[in-house]
Amino acid sequence: MLDPMKEIRFPRIKVETLSGKELVLPDDTEGKVVLIGVAFVREAQGMLDSWMDYFKHLCSENEVYELPVIESSFWKVFSGFIDGGMRSGIPREKHDFVGTHYGDASDFVDALNIEDKKLGYVFLVDEKGYIRFRGDGYIDEYSKKAILEQVRGICH
């Protein structure tokens, strides 16, 4: 969990969503409280889903974004094929909320203090782009209580 006294802004990341739109996080979510999931390996998807399902249960009107990260620039050449595979496996209504980052991610990995790229990470980002909660791995009972404390008053 993050130190609530320390103001950390979610780093600016520009991606193309599965629907083909440009998405700039956190700029495009300004004025909204959102949950952003970041994963570097496919195996982390279940981890992200555990957080996102719980968050949607608490805050059904708030948005969740997924940011798969493929660090090797080699795969950028195959981005159309990779994104096409994701498109076919992800419901169409989520396509505006999933954007893959291809290439060097060291800037935001450092900014978000990501240490173990085998884990999925989630960030609760407020209306101004500041991170109010950070979680990793699968959600547990302690984490459910912690994120619930952060979203009280913003979810109906």
Buried (B, 14 or more C-beta within 10 A) or exposed (E): EBEEEEEBEBBEBEBBBBBEEEBEBBEBBEEBBBBBBBBBBEEBBEBBBBBBEBBBEBBEEBBBBBBBBBBEEEBEEEBEEBBEEBBEEBEEEBBBBBBBBBBEBEEBBEBBEBEEBEBBBBBBBBEEBBBBBBBBBBBEEEBBEBBBEBBEEBBE
